Amino acid sequence: MPTPTKGRGPLYPMTLVLCLLATPVQASDEFGLIFVYRTDCAASRAFSYSVKAVADRYAMAVLPVSQNNAHFEEWPNTIPDNGQSQALRITRVPFLALFDKTSGAIAPITNRYLPPAQLEQRIAQTLKVLP
């Protein structure tokens, strides 16, 4: 993270600021998130709040998948894991991936907890590498 300069707070390159402000908003129409979790996992519980905050902020669709067939309150439309974890080669949760709604391409974002700001950065980075 950039260091504060004379009390003005962190300074970010303009390209990073534009990327964080514009990319997820533009992505909301074309991309969604796949969130795989377990309700008995503390990291999944904490990360669920981050995913919800970012998804709500940028109006991104989320497909929540539960490995233990239970759901968190904020994800009432969770589907049970019927092979999705195996197909995506998920070895640990929480797991989050970006998916292209038109092509069906899936790009992993993380398999650990990230706070909302870091999650936004990771989504922006992932969008840059998708075809």
PyMOL commands that set and color helices and strands:
alter all, ss='L'
color gray80, all
select helices_A, chain A and resi 14-30+42-58+84-87+116-129
alter helices_A, ss='H'
color red, helices_A
select strands_A, chain A and resi 31-37+61-66+79-80+95-100+106-110
alter strands_A, ss='S'
color yellow, strands_A
deselect
rebuild
show_as cartoon
